[in-house]
Amino acid sequence: MGLKWYAIGVCVLTILVMGSMPVFALSLDEAKAKGLVGEKANGYLGVVASGNPEAQALSSDINQKRRQAYQDIAQREKTNLRTVETLAGEKAIEKTKPGNFIEGPGGWMKK
């Protein structure tokens, strides 16, 4: 990996950390610990168990911010959005704590 990919990786990690800042009464870390949301390979959050409007709102808000940040990175690094999303998904899944959910080929599973 070259310097370009390192820069993208640093930006992605910053976005993931920013995404854990509480925006609602329920923080991202709390939502993950409670099994309400999990990381997806596409770089976005998913709602593990539907029926929790607060988790859905949190997920939507964070995903909107992530998408904007991914678009900014893609434009700055002159690469496509899908590449940035995929790298972000890999990093997010790597950083997911054991016991929290990630989406695998067969659906949601605990890491």
N, C-alpha and C positions, 0 to 999 in steps of 0.2 A: 504494500500500500504506500502510496506517495503522500507527500505533504498535503495535497488537496483532500485526500480521504481522511487524513488526521484532522484537518480543520473542520471538515464536515462532522466527524465524530465528536469533536469538542463542542461544536454548536448543538448537536443533537442532545448530548448529555446535559447541556445548560437548559435546553428546552424541557427535558424530562424533569429536571430539578425544579424549574419554575412551575411546572404542572403540578407539583406536589404542594404548592402553597395553598393554604385554605382560601377558598372563594366563597364557600357556603358554610353552613353550620357543620357539615360533614366534610372533613378534609380527604384528600386523595388517599393518604396513608391509612386513615380510618376505614374508608370504603374498601380498600384492598384487604386490610386485615379482617374485615367482617365478611369478606367473600362476595361483596356486592359488585365489584368491577375487577377487570383484569386486563392485562396487556395482550395486544394482538400483534401478529407478525407484520401487519401493514403499518405499524407505527402509531396506532390509535388505541384508545381504550374501548372496551366493550362492557356492556352490562351483563353480568353473569346470570343473575336471577332477575327477571322482569318483575315489575310490581312495586318497585321502590322509586317514586318520582324524584326524590332528592338525588339518588345515585344516577338516575337518567339525566337530570339537569347538570350535575357535576361533570359527568362524562361528556355531554354535548358541549359544555363550555370549554373544557380542557381540549377536546378534539378540535374545536374551532380555532383555538389559539395555536395548537400544534400545527394545524394545516397552514395557517398564515406564516408561521415560523419556517416550516418546511419549504413553502413556496419562496420565501425570502432567501433561504440557503440555496435552493436550486438555481435561482436567478443569479445570485452572487457568484456561485461556483460554476455556473454555466453547465449544469447537468439537469437531468429531468427529475420531475417531482417524484416519480415512482422509485428512483434510486435512493433519494433522500428518505422517503417513507420506509423503504425496506431496511436501510441501515439503522434508522431510528427504531424500528421494530426489533431488530436483532439486539441493539443496545438495551432497549427497555426490558426485553425478556432476560438478558444476561443479568440486569440489575434487580430483577424481581426477587423478592425475599422468598426463601423456602416457606411453603404453606400458603402463599398467595397464588391466585389463578393466572394462568396463561392459556391462550387459545392454541391448541395443537390441531393436527390434521383431523382428529376425531372429535373435536369440540373442546370444551373447557376442561382443564385439569389442573390440579395443584402441582406447583413446582416442587 
